[in-house]
């Protein structure tokens, strides 16, 4: 009988920009006076959505 494998923990650090989530919030502006109307989530450009630090 084969032994059960333990999950391997990642030793990579979390992305400092998105804190490991892979998403960041940005304010949405509209109109000529560029007034803020809300927030929108998007892909973190630092880690490209992986949540892991790009420096490691």
Residue pairs with C-beta under 8 A, 6 or more apart in sequence:
10 52
12 52
12 53
12 56
13 52
13 53
13 55
13 56
14 20
14 51
14 52
14 53
15 22
15 44
15 46
15 47
15 50
15 51
15 52
15 53
15 54
16 46
16 53
17 24
17 44
17 45
17 46
17 47
18 24
18 44
18 46
18 47
18 51
20 51
20 52
21 44
21 51
22 43
22 44
22 47
22 49
22 50
22 51
23 41
23 42
23 43
23 44
23 49
24 41
24 42
24 43
24 44
25 39
25 40
25 41
25 42
26 39
26 40
26 41
26 42
27 36
27 38
27 39
27 40
28 36
28 37
28 38
28 39
28 40
29 35
29 36
29 37
30 37
43 49
44 51
46 54
47 53
47 54
48 54
